[in-house]
Amino acid sequence: MGSVKFSEEGYRYGNEKCGDLFQESKMHDLLFHYVTKDLSKLPMLLEQYVSKKMDIKTFELTDYQYKDDDFVEIEEILLSLHPYCEHEIKKVFIKAIENYFNALLIEENYGTKKETRPSVLDEDLYVEKFTVLTSPYLEFPYKEPKTSYDEYKKKRNAYVSDDVDSPFILLEDRLPLEGFFEEIRTQEQIKKLLFWLLDISAPHIGKLTIPQRIWLYEDNFQKIEIDITRKVSFTELTEPLPNCDQSEEVNDSKEMTCKFEFQCNLNDFHVNPNDISDEILAVLNHAIECATAVAKKEVYEEYVIDNLKQLLFLEIMSMIKTNTVIKKCKNCGLYYVVTNRKIEYCDRIVAGEEKTCYAIGSKRTFEKKLENDYPLKIYTRAYKKNHTRRQRGIMTYIGFEKWSREAKENLDKVRAEEMDIAEFEKWLKDN
């Protein structure tokens, strides 16, 4: 189990063993890159991985010995997907094998009567085969194979009937017979949520408020529900994450924490605050002195989570609560948090360009506008010419300002059809 702590600045993910593992800012770049990742190869790669050690038709084990490079291509995709997968990669992979193995077994039992079902359904055989599939490269850091068998029985009971006269009952569509189907389905759900709830550039629905869009989404798809343990607390002073700025505020707070430690019991101080010894009062006054130097102490929401889906759903819920809206950048195509609804480009640095999407996009927009706006094109050409003349001293500053004002007025007249374009061209040429 891991924990995610939300504050005004984003969230931190970690666990009791390692502390904070990574953080996401309120700009949500990890989320926006996550939805662009290509997961289409994962089902084939997992089938190949499992098939090396077990015949997926008969469930018979082979003599093949897993090698580290059997997992490399899967690992590369998962590591690029999201930092959660980087830190919980064994857990993610074991769960994917569990889901795929269980789906294969359940599919084998569709239409099969109880007395003729293969013995692979027995717990001992299940544990043996599942253990082989998940070792030696992987260990069991979060649960035992017996727990996976219990999960298999639970799903099997929902899909397969033990009634001899009714060999199988489908309570819903069959389980997907593809590896990493939870990861693929989660990514599609997140894409859908971002588009329907937060994307103000989405066609037809972009002008609706977030509550209106939630109503529209739930009326057409499904209610947004996640069952997660939640608690509210104050932020504790934590060690900065790698590659994070260590602000003076953080360093000062850490120093104060080192200088001050409660050496007395103040549990009953609120009952009779006037009845306090000089020794305890001195300690308290020192604590108060330290507290007055603390610039900020946030309240955060903490959740105990078990998978990436829960983390990403919580992140979107936090965006809804803070009324965070997004757009797709018209240059790079990635989502970005909207601070100005009129701006169509993000401020990410474009690889190889050393410029932001906003700088590149604004220039392209202006150039395209020039192509389609002949009056603006000839005005811009004349403006650049006279600006150069002013810089060289051929035209005075006052003369340039007077010309600029008249040229802009005439451009407006042309657009309002109060001046002929030919007359405007002649004016620019003569002035």
Secondary structure, DSSP 8 states (H G I E B T S, - for coil): -EEEEEETTEEEEEETTTEEEEEEETT-HHHHHHTT---TTHHHHHHHHHHHHB-TTT--B-S----GGGSHHHHHHHHHH-HHHHHTHHHHHHHHHHHHHHHHHHHHTTT--GGGS-GGGSHHHHHHHHHHHT-SS---SS--HHHHHHHHHHHHHHH----TTS----SSS----STTHHHHHHHHHHHHHIIIIIBTTSTTTTTS-HHHHHHHHHHHS-------EEEEEE-------TT----HHHHHHHHHHHH----S--TTTTT-TT---HHHHHHHHHHHHHHHT-----EEEEEEESSHHHHHHHHHHHHHHTT--EEE-TTT--EEE-S-TT------B-TTT-SBHHHHHHHHHHHHHHHH-HHHHHHHHHHHHHHHHHHTTSS-HHHHHHHHHHHHHHHHHHHTTSS-HHHHHHHHHH-
